[in-house]
């Protein structure tokens, strides 16, 4: 197998199941009004070969290094979109496929030719959140969790930037369900795609998702249906702490995540968008029974 070019990253490959028929999903994906719920706050869509889909606003995935539009290269009706997205001065390619799967639809996204200089942007995580928000818009009528790009500048971190991550999401269920999703090994297998998670529901109990040294370590606090706290170690990073609270609000649950104890703002890069995607998937799992997202591969 040929080795990837040194100046580009491996292809991002994600897919998501939508529980609506292909005709509806295709129409929703290209509907500018629907795009306001998952792609940006201001949308201009000229859907034809040679046209472009432009997205602006605080929740649009654009920065000075990432263009605010997808140029349309090819359309195969209700099958494939071939788009170009300029990132770090390079025209990267998006192939988005739509396939019927039972009564629903599978959307597959392949994003390639991304320059190595874009690694700090953690684009697989951004795609994870975009797809989760699209599914939430289509099936729940609202986005799951919108990421704020206004102050997002991972290549220009300063000492004045935050040294922690604070995020929240509303799940329209009692607190017992999101708490269980976080702490039930069987549900973790689907929620964060962990093959053999280890969960010892007590103080200092082992809490592992993927493998030792790749995320949670042990519980620091455990108050059923109310609060979790666990230590976190990823690779050579110093240990940090993740606190998750579950507050009942009008028969729903406000899930609030605080990841702290980082040594510098630069150490938080990737965690803001990463946790945003996880909380968005949590909402989908709690309200729809699954997130529907599968990562075939990413940058590792």
Beta strands, then each sheet from edge to edge (+ up, - down):
strand 1: 12-18
strand 2: 42-45
strand 3: 52-56
strand 4: 69-76
strand 5: 80-87
strand 6: 90-101
strand 7: 104-112
strand 8: 165-171
strand 9: 198-199
strand 10: 207-208
strand 11: 214-223
strand 12: 227-234
strand 13: 240-249
strand 14: 252-260
strand 15: 293-297
sheet 1: 2+ 3- 4+ 5- 6+ 7- 1+ 15-
sheet 2: 8+ 14- 13+ 12- 11+
sheet 3: 9+ 10-
end
